[in-house]
Amino acid sequence: MATLAMVAEVGWRMRNEARFKHLRGDVYEVKEHNSRARLFCFLHQGRLVVCTHGRLKPSGNKEYNKEIVRVERLHLQCITERIL
């Protein structure tokens, strides 16, 4: 929650790549120091950070790619269904 509070205060362009990491496209990962928990999110219209799901740290690139694809699919669904 501390990282999300920091993103809310400073903006999504915060320079702490260790806590708010850009993965691909509009997909980001929020992680806390010394934690295996990850919160995946996307950036909507360059301003809104939308959290999609969380999980324990994926092991290996194959698992990360599955999570990234899931976030991209949810982002596309939000756009096509005009949810946001």
TIBA-390627 format. One record per residue: x, y negated, z of N, C-alpha, C, CB in turn. Coordinates in Angstrom, 3 decimals. Glycine has a CB too. Layout:
TIBA-390627
@n.east:X n.north:Y n.up:Z ca.east:X ca.north:Y ca.up:Z c.east:X c.north:Y c.up:Z cb.east:X cb.north:Y cb.up:Z $
...
***
This chain:
TIBA-390627
@n.east:0.823 n.north:1.198 n.up:0.000 ca.east:0.000 ca.north:0.000 ca.up:0.000 c.east:0.864 c.north:-1.257 c.up:0.000 cb.east:-0.934 cb.north:-0.001 cb.up:1.206 $
@n.east:2.042 n.north:-1.166 n.up:0.598 ca.east:2.912 ca.north:-2.334 ca.up:0.654 c.east:3.344 c.north:-2.757 c.up:-0.748 cb.east:4.140 cb.north:-2.043 cb.up:1.525 $
@n.east:3.638 n.north:-1.798 n.up:-1.596 ca.east:4.053 ca.north:-2.127 ca.up:-2.960 c.east:2.911 c.north:-2.759 c.up:-3.729 cb.east:4.551 cb.north:-0.879 cb.up:-3.690 $
@n.east:1.700 n.north:-2.235 n.up:-3.581 ca.east:0.547 ca.north:-2.825 ca.up:-4.263 c.east:0.278 c.north:-4.239 c.up:-3.756 cb.east:-0.700 cb.north:-1.948 cb.up:-4.067 $
@n.east:0.468 n.north:-4.464 n.up:-2.465 ca.east:0.303 ca.north:-5.808 ca.up:-1.917 c.east:1.345 c.north:-6.755 c.up:-2.510 cb.east:0.411 cb.north:-5.784 cb.up:-0.378 $
@n.east:2.569 n.north:-6.247 n.up:-2.701 ca.east:3.617 ca.north:-7.060 ca.up:-3.291 c.east:3.298 c.north:-7.380 c.up:-4.754 cb.east:4.969 cb.north:-6.346 cb.up:-3.182 $
@n.east:2.776 n.north:-6.406 n.up:-5.484 ca.east:2.393 ca.north:-6.636 ca.up:-6.874 c.east:1.281 c.north:-7.676 c.up:-6.933 cb.east:1.942 cb.north:-5.316 cb.up:-7.548 $
@n.east:0.326 n.north:-7.584 n.up:-6.009 ca.east:-0.776 ca.north:-8.549 ca.up:-5.984 c.east:-0.271 c.north:-9.957 c.up:-5.686 cb.east:-1.821 cb.north:-8.137 cb.up:-4.943 $
@n.east:0.723 n.north:-10.063 n.up:-4.820 ca.east:1.232 ca.north:-11.372 ca.up:-4.430 c.east:2.172 c.north:-11.957 c.up:-5.487 cb.east:1.953 cb.north:-11.272 cb.up:-3.094 $
@n.east:3.089 n.north:-11.150 n.up:-5.976 ca.east:4.132 ca.north:-11.629 ca.up:-6.881 c.east:3.707 c.north:-11.528 c.up:-8.338 cb.east:5.415 cb.north:-10.845 cb.up:-6.665 $
@n.east:2.868 n.north:-10.552 n.up:-8.642 ca.east:2.482 ca.north:-10.297 ca.up:-10.020 c.east:3.129 c.north:-9.015 c.up:-10.509 cb.east:2.871 cb.north:-11.475 cb.up:-10.923 $
@n.east:2.635 n.north:-8.504 n.up:-11.615 ca.east:3.126 ca.north:-7.222 ca.up:-12.113 c.east:4.551 c.north:-7.318 c.up:-12.635 cb.east:2.218 cb.north:-6.705 cb.up:-13.205 $
@n.east:5.056 n.north:-8.493 n.up:-12.836 ca.east:6.421 ca.north:-8.660 ca.up:-13.340 c.east:7.463 c.north:-8.637 c.up:-12.230 cb.east:6.530 cb.north:-9.956 cb.up:-14.105 $
@n.east:7.118 n.north:-8.105 n.up:-11.077 ca.east:8.086 ca.north:-8.054 ca.up:-9.991 c.east:9.316 c.north:-7.284 c.up:-10.449 cb.east:7.471 cb.north:-7.405 cb.up:-8.729 $
@n.east:10.440 n.north:-7.659 n.up:-9.968 ca.east:11.711 ca.north:-7.144 ca.up:-10.455 c.east:12.206 c.north:-5.905 c.up:-9.703 cb.east:12.742 cb.north:-8.218 cb.up:-10.369 $
@n.east:11.366 n.north:-5.261 n.up:-8.955 ca.east:11.781 ca.north:-4.089 ca.up:-8.198 c.east:11.433 c.north:-2.828 c.up:-8.972 cb.east:11.120 cb.north:-4.072 cb.up:-6.807 $
@n.east:12.301 n.north:-2.446 n.up:-9.881 ca.east:12.087 ca.north:-1.275 ca.up:-10.734 c.east:12.051 c.north:0.016 c.up:-9.910 cb.east:13.189 cb.north:-1.188 cb.up:-11.800 $
@n.east:12.624 n.north:-0.005 n.up:-8.736 ca.east:12.615 ca.north:1.188 ca.up:-7.890 c.east:11.226 c.north:1.451 c.up:-7.307 cb.east:13.638 cb.north:1.043 cb.up:-6.761 $
@n.east:10.394 n.north:0.413 n.up:-7.191 ca.east:9.072 ca.north:0.575 ca.up:-6.600 c.east:7.938 c.north:0.477 c.up:-7.611 cb.east:8.873 cb.north:-0.449 cb.up:-5.537 $
@n.east:8.143 n.north:-0.277 n.up:-8.665 ca.east:7.121 ca.north:-0.478 ca.up:-9.694 c.east:7.810 c.north:-0.263 c.up:-11.033 cb.east:6.455 cb.north:-1.918 cb.up:-9.603 $
@n.east:7.786 n.north:0.962 n.up:-11.502 ca.east:8.598 ca.north:1.374 ca.up:-12.643 c.east:7.774 c.north:1.452 c.up:-13.923 cb.east:9.247 cb.north:2.720 cb.up:-12.364 $
@n.east:8.293 n.north:0.834 n.up:-14.981 ca.east:7.675 ca.north:0.917 ca.up:-16.303 c.east:8.048 c.north:2.259 c.up:-16.912 cb.east:8.128 cb.north:-0.267 cb.up:-17.227 $
@n.east:7.049 n.north:3.035 n.up:-17.341 ca.east:7.311 ca.north:4.348 ca.up:-17.925 c.east:7.256 c.north:4.313 c.up:-19.446 cb.east:6.315 cb.north:5.363 cb.up:-17.398 $
@n.east:6.152 n.north:3.797 n.up:-19.997 ca.east:6.011 ca.north:3.734 ca.up:-21.458 c.east:4.775 c.north:2.904 c.up:-21.792 cb.east:5.904 cb.north:5.171 cb.up:-22.086 $
@n.east:4.896 n.north:2.057 n.up:-22.810 ca.east:3.747 ca.north:1.251 ca.up:-23.229 c.east:3.212 c.north:0.408 c.up:-22.093 cb.east:2.646 cb.north:2.140 cb.up:-23.767 $
@n.east:1.953 n.north:0.620 n.up:-21.751 ca.east:1.322 ca.north:-0.090 ca.up:-20.639 c.east:1.292 c.north:0.741 c.up:-19.365 cb.east:-0.086 cb.north:-0.496 cb.up:-21.014 $
@n.east:2.001 n.north:1.854 n.up:-19.330 ca.east:1.961 ca.north:2.789 ca.up:-18.203 c.east:3.069 c.north:2.472 c.up:-17.200 cb.east:2.092 cb.north:4.243 cb.up:-18.701 $
@n.east:2.662 n.north:2.402 n.up:-15.932 ca.east:3.589 ca.north:2.128 ca.up:-14.837 c.east:3.408 c.north:3.168 c.up:-13.744 cb.east:3.376 cb.north:0.703 cb.up:-14.272 $
@n.east:4.395 n.north:3.207 n.up:-12.857 ca.east:4.372 ca.north:4.121 ca.up:-11.721 c.east:4.703 c.north:3.314 c.up:-10.475 cb.east:5.377 cb.north:5.313 cb.up:-11.916 $
@n.east:3.895 n.north:3.470 n.up:-9.444 ca.east:4.148 ca.north:2.828 ca.up:-8.161 c.east:4.647 c.north:3.905 c.up:-7.222 cb.east:2.866 cb.north:2.115 cb.up:-7.595 $
@n.east:5.766 n.north:3.615 n.up:-6.562 ca.east:6.295 ca.north:4.590 ca.up:-5.610 c.east:6.828 c.north:3.862 c.up:-4.389 cb.east:7.404 cb.north:5.458 cb.up:-6.256 $
@n.east:6.762 n.north:4.524 n.up:-3.284 ca.east:7.261 ca.north:3.967 ca.up:-2.034 c.east:8.636 c.north:4.533 c.up:-1.737 cb.east:6.292 cb.north:4.261 cb.up:-0.873 $
@n.east:9.416 n.north:3.789 n.up:-1.018 ca.east:10.754 ca.north:4.215 ca.up:-0.624 c.east:10.665 c.north:5.481 c.up:0.229 cb.east:11.484 cb.north:3.087 cb.up:0.147 $
@n.east:11.489 n.north:6.445 n.up:-0.047 ca.east:11.557 ca.north:7.714 ca.up:0.689 c.east:10.241 c.north:8.477 c.up:0.676 cb.east:11.970 cb.north:7.458 cb.up:2.116 $
@n.east:9.526 n.north:8.424 n.up:-0.413 ca.east:8.274 ca.north:9.160 ca.up:-0.518 c.east:8.235 c.north:9.907 c.up:-1.841 cb.east:7.061 cb.north:8.212 cb.up:-0.392 $
@n.east:7.633 n.north:11.075 n.up:-1.830 ca.east:7.473 ca.north:11.845 ca.up:-3.063 c.east:6.167 c.north:11.502 c.up:-3.765 cb.east:7.526 cb.north:13.341 cb.up:-2.765 $
@n.east:5.328 n.north:10.704 n.up:-3.126 ca.east:4.033 ca.north:10.348 ca.up:-3.702 c.east:4.208 c.north:9.300 c.up:-4.793 cb.east:3.077 cb.north:9.830 cb.up:-2.611 $
@n.east:3.478 n.north:9.475 n.up:-5.884 ca.east:3.503 ca.north:8.539 ca.up:-7.004 c.east:2.079 c.north:8.130 c.up:-7.341 cb.east:4.204 cb.north:9.162 cb.up:-8.241 $
@n.east:1.888 n.north:6.875 n.up:-7.690 ca.east:0.596 ca.north:6.352 ca.up:-8.106 c.east:0.773 c.north:5.843 c.up:-9.523 cb.east:0.074 cb.north:5.219 cb.up:-7.139 $
@n.east:0.029 n.north:6.420 n.up:-10.458 ca.east:0.148 ca.north:6.037 ca.up:-11.861 c.east:-0.903 c.north:4.988 c.up:-12.189 cb.east:0.000 cb.north:7.268 cb.up:-12.787 $
@n.east:-0.532 n.north:4.042 n.up:-13.033 ca.east:-1.434 ca.north:2.949 ca.up:-13.370 c.east:-1.111 c.north:2.435 c.up:-14.769 cb.east:-1.331 cb.north:1.807 cb.up:-12.328 $
@n.east:-1.997 n.north:1.577 n.up:-15.277 ca.east:-1.730 ca.north:0.927 ca.up:-16.553 c.east:-2.011 c.north:-0.553 c.up:-16.432 cb.east:-2.572 cb.north:1.548 cb.up:-17.681 $
@n.east:-1.426 n.north:-1.290 n.up:-17.343 ca.east:-1.588 ca.north:-2.729 ca.up:-17.382 c.east:-2.634 c.north:-3.051 c.up:-18.439 cb.east:-0.236 cb.north:-3.449 cb.up:-17.680 $
@n.east:-3.744 n.north:-3.640 n.up:-18.028 ca.east:-4.839 ca.north:-3.945 ca.up:-18.941 c.east:-4.782 c.north:-5.408 c.up:-19.349 cb.east:-6.199 cb.north:-3.619 cb.up:-18.295 $
@n.east:-4.711 n.north:-5.657 n.up:-20.634 ca.east:-4.671 ca.north:-7.006 ca.up:-21.224 c.east:-3.551 c.north:-7.849 c.up:-20.628 cb.east:-6.012 cb.north:-7.716 cb.up:-21.022 $
@n.east:-2.472 n.north:-7.202 n.up:-20.236 ca.east:-1.304 ca.north:-7.924 ca.up:-19.751 c.east:-1.444 c.north:-8.591 c.up:-18.401 cb.east:-0.945 cb.north:-8.931 cb.up:-20.717 $
@n.east:-2.573 n.north:-8.364 n.up:-17.710 ca.east:-2.779 ca.north:-9.063 ca.up:-16.440 c.east:-3.281 c.north:-8.182 c.up:-15.316 cb.east:-3.734 cb.north:-10.172 cb.up:-16.637 $
@n.east:-4.054 n.north:-7.178 n.up:-15.620 ca.east:-4.717 ca.north:-6.396 ca.up:-14.593 c.east:-4.040 c.north:-5.031 c.up:-14.437 cb.east:-6.205 cb.north:-6.224 cb.up:-14.930 $
@n.east:-3.645 n.north:-4.700 n.up:-13.228 ca.east:-3.051 ca.north:-3.393 ca.up:-12.943 c.east:-4.175 c.north:-2.468 c.up:-12.486 cb.east:-1.912 cb.north:-3.495 cb.up:-11.852 $
@n.east:-4.421 n.north:-1.391 n.up:-13.252 ca.east:-5.492 ca.north:-0.448 ca.up:-12.945 c.east:-4.868 c.north:0.877 c.up:-12.541 cb.east:-6.452 cb.north:-0.265 cb.up:-14.160 $
@n.east:-5.084 n.north:1.269 n.up:-11.297 ca.east:-4.549 ca.north:2.539 ca.up:-10.787 c.east:-5.471 c.north:3.672 c.up:-11.214 cb.east:-4.399 cb.north:2.508 cb.up:-9.231 $
@n.east:-4.890 n.north:4.734 n.up:-11.762 ca.east:-5.694 ca.north:5.835 ca.up:-12.279 c.east:-5.688 c.north:7.047 c.up:-11.372 cb.east:-5.206 cb.north:6.228 cb.up:-13.635 $
@n.east:-4.516 n.north:7.476 n.up:-10.948 ca.east:-4.436 ca.north:8.668 ca.up:-10.116 c.east:-3.073 c.north:8.733 c.up:-9.444 cb.east:-4.693 cb.north:9.941 cb.up:-10.949 $
@n.east:-2.989 n.north:9.574 n.up:-8.464 ca.east:-1.733 ca.north:9.776 ca.up:-7.757 c.east:-1.410 c.north:11.253 c.up:-7.655 cb.east:-1.791 cb.north:9.150 cb.up:-6.367 $
@n.east:-0.172 n.north:11.531 n.up:-7.392 ca.east:0.265 ca.north:12.918 ca.up:-7.187 c.east:1.661 c.north:12.910 c.up:-6.610 cb.east:0.225 cb.north:13.730 cb.up:-8.512 $
@n.east:2.110 n.north:14.072 n.up:-6.191 ca.east:3.484 ca.north:14.178 ca.up:-5.745 c.east:4.395 c.north:14.069 c.up:-6.950 cb.east:3.726 cb.north:15.498 cb.up:-4.985 $
@n.east:5.615 n.north:13.669 n.up:-6.708 ca.east:6.569 ca.north:13.423 ca.up:-7.793 c.east:6.614 c.north:14.592 c.up:-8.774 cb.east:7.966 cb.north:13.169 cb.up:-7.224 $
@n.east:6.319 n.north:14.321 n.up:-10.055 ca.east:6.400 ca.north:15.379 ca.up:-11.061 c.east:7.848 c.north:15.814 c.up:-11.258 cb.east:5.796 cb.north:14.904 cb.up:-12.398 $
@n.east:8.052 n.north:17.106 n.up:-11.425 ca.east:9.409 ca.north:17.600 ca.up:-11.627 c.east:9.653 c.north:17.807 c.up:-13.113 cb.east:9.642 cb.north:18.916 cb.up:-10.845 $
@n.east:10.624 n.north:17.097 n.up:-13.634 ca.east:10.997 ca.north:17.253 ca.up:-15.032 c.east:10.232 c.north:16.341 c.up:-15.973 cb.east:10.795 cb.north:18.662 cb.up:-15.445 $
@n.east:10.796 n.north:16.157 n.up:-17.162 ca.east:10.195 ca.north:15.268 ca.up:-18.169 c.east:8.861 c.north:15.779 c.up:-18.682 cb.east:11.141 cb.north:15.090 cb.up:-19.333 $
@n.east:8.698 n.north:17.079 n.up:-18.768 ca.east:7.446 ca.north:17.648 ca.up:-19.279 c.east:6.269 c.north:17.244 c.up:-18.387 cb.east:7.547 cb.north:19.191 cb.up:-19.366 $
@n.east:6.462 n.north:17.329 n.up:-17.086 ca.east:5.409 ca.north:16.944 ca.up:-16.135 c.east:5.145 c.north:15.440 c.up:-16.189 cb.east:5.799 cb.north:17.359 cb.up:-14.701 $
@n.east:6.205 n.north:14.630 n.up:-16.280 ca.east:6.020 ca.north:13.180 ca.up:-16.387 c.east:5.250 c.north:12.829 c.up:-17.651 cb.east:7.376 cb.north:12.458 cb.up:-16.378 $
@n.east:5.588 n.north:13.478 n.up:-18.754 ca.east:4.891 ca.north:13.205 ca.up:-20.010 c.east:3.411 c.north:13.535 c.up:-19.906 cb.east:5.520 cb.north:13.997 cb.up:-21.148 $
@n.east:3.060 n.north:14.604 n.up:-19.201 ca.east:1.650 ca.north:14.954 ca.up:-19.011 c.east:0.928 c.north:13.855 c.up:-18.247 cb.east:1.517 cb.north:16.295 cb.up:-18.266 $
@n.east:1.570 n.north:13.299 n.up:-17.231 ca.east:0.953 ca.north:12.235 ca.up:-16.440 c.east:0.819 c.north:10.954 c.up:-17.267 cb.east:1.778 cb.north:11.963 cb.up:-15.168 $
@n.east:1.832 n.north:10.652 n.up:-18.062 ca.east:1.790 ca.north:9.456 ca.up:-18.913 c.east:0.667 c.north:9.575 c.up:-19.936 cb.east:3.146 cb.north:9.245 cb.up:-19.628 $
@n.east:0.540 n.north:10.743 n.up:-20.556 ca.east:-0.526 ca.north:10.975 ca.up:-21.535 c.east:-1.890 c.north:10.834 c.up:-20.865 cb.east:-0.384 cb.north:12.377 cb.up:-22.181 $
@n.east:-2.013 n.north:11.312 n.up:-19.644 ca.east:-3.284 ca.north:11.191 ca.up:-18.906 c.east:-3.643 c.north:9.724 c.up:-18.684 cb.east:-3.196 cb.north:11.926 cb.up:-17.546 $
@n.east:-2.672 n.north:8.919 n.up:-18.280 ca.east:-2.926 ca.north:7.492 ca.up:-18.055 c.east:-3.280 c.north:6.805 c.up:-19.370 cb.east:-1.694 cb.north:6.812 cb.up:-17.409 $
@n.east:-2.556 n.north:7.126 n.up:-20.443 ca.east:-2.858 ca.north:6.523 ca.up:-21.742 c.east:-4.257 c.north:6.886 c.up:-22.218 cb.east:-1.832 cb.north:6.959 cb.up:-22.777 $
@n.east:-4.664 n.north:8.131 n.up:-21.969 ca.east:-6.013 ca.north:8.572 ca.up:-22.350 c.east:-7.070 c.north:7.796 c.up:-21.567 cb.east:-6.178 cb.north:10.092 cb.up:-22.109 $
@n.east:-6.846 n.north:7.617 n.up:-20.272 ca.east:-7.789 ca.north:6.861 ca.up:-19.447 c.east:-7.838 c.north:5.385 c.up:-19.866 cb.east:-7.405 cb.north:6.975 cb.up:-17.963 $
@n.east:-6.696 n.north:4.834 n.up:-20.227 ca.east:-6.649 ca.north:3.449 ca.up:-20.694 c.east:-7.447 c.north:3.299 c.up:-21.985 cb.east:-5.190 cb.north:2.996 cb.up:-20.909 $
@n.east:-7.242 n.north:4.207 n.up:-22.914 ca.east:-7.987 ca.north:4.172 ca.up:-24.174 c.east:-9.487 c.north:4.324 c.up:-23.928 cb.east:-7.493 cb.north:5.278 cb.up:-25.118 $
@n.east:-9.847 n.north:5.199 n.up:-22.993 ca.east:-11.258 ca.north:5.395 ca.up:-22.655 c.east:-11.860 c.north:4.111 c.up:-22.092 cb.east:-11.416 cb.north:6.544 cb.up:-21.643 $
@n.east:-11.123 n.north:3.410 n.up:-21.242 ca.east:-11.607 ca.north:2.142 ca.up:-20.686 c.east:-11.817 c.north:1.101 c.up:-21.776 cb.east:-10.626 cb.north:1.609 cb.up:-19.642 $
@n.east:-10.926 n.north:1.089 n.up:-22.755 ca.east:-11.035 ca.north:0.117 ca.up:-23.841 c.east:-12.222 c.north:0.445 c.up:-24.739 cb.east:-9.738 cb.north:0.082 cb.up:-24.666 $
@n.east:-12.347 n.north:1.726 n.up:-25.148 ca.east:-13.407 ca.north:2.093 ca.up:-26.083 c.east:-14.779 c.north:2.008 c.up:-25.450 cb.east:-13.178 cb.north:3.487 cb.up:-26.611 $
@n.east:-14.896 n.north:2.318 n.up:-24.173 ca.east:-16.188 ca.north:2.252 ca.up:-23.499 c.east:-16.428 c.north:0.899 c.up:-22.845 cb.east:-16.287 cb.north:3.345 cb.up:-22.460 $
@n.east:-15.508 n.north:-0.019 n.up:-23.038 ca.east:-15.604 ca.north:-1.379 ca.up:-22.479 c.east:-15.927 c.north:-1.373 c.up:-20.993 cb.east:-16.662 cb.north:-2.178 cb.up:-23.221 $
@n.east:-15.190 n.north:-0.530 n.up:-20.280 ca.east:-15.382 ca.north:-0.437 ca.up:-18.829 c.east:-14.779 c.north:-1.652 c.up:-18.141 cb.east:-14.752 cb.north:0.860 cb.up:-18.274 $
@n.east:-13.641 n.north:-2.095 n.up:-18.641 ca.east:-12.965 ca.north:-3.256 ca.up:-18.029 c.east:-13.182 c.north:-4.502 c.up:-18.838 cb.east:-11.472 cb.north:-3.000 cb.up:-17.881 $
***
